[in-house]
Amino acid sequence: MDGQGKEGGGGAGSECDVVGRAFVEYYYQTFDANRGALATLYGGTSVLSFEGHRVAGAEEIGLKLAQLPFEQCRHSICTIDCQPTPSFPGGILVFVSGNLQLAGEEHQLRFSQMFQLVPNEQGSFFVQNDIFRLNYG
């Protein structure tokens, strides 16, 4: 991976990068192997916008991801940028760009995805906001 948003090192930025990158690795490995397991990353107030279609709540988001019109895909991450979010103390904004390869398709598709990670009561994070878009052109 290159261009991974390492500017402004030190302090909270470094922790933010470590958490954000670990989340991205887990999210896309899980997406590619078992999309149904992703619902546990979301909460009751979570919102997903997937290609302009908005769904809310962990259960609805899990259903949306499980019902995507392809069986298998493989993500290849190009960049990860992470920032702390003062509006949610301890939260992290994660912006990802990359490519995805659908089974049986010749060409990869470019995508961008943004996650807002918010701390939960268990000392971990959940995805409050998730926006996904294919990049055409």
Order of alpha helices (4+ residues) and beta strands (2+ residues): alpha-beta-beta-alpha-beta-beta-beta-beta
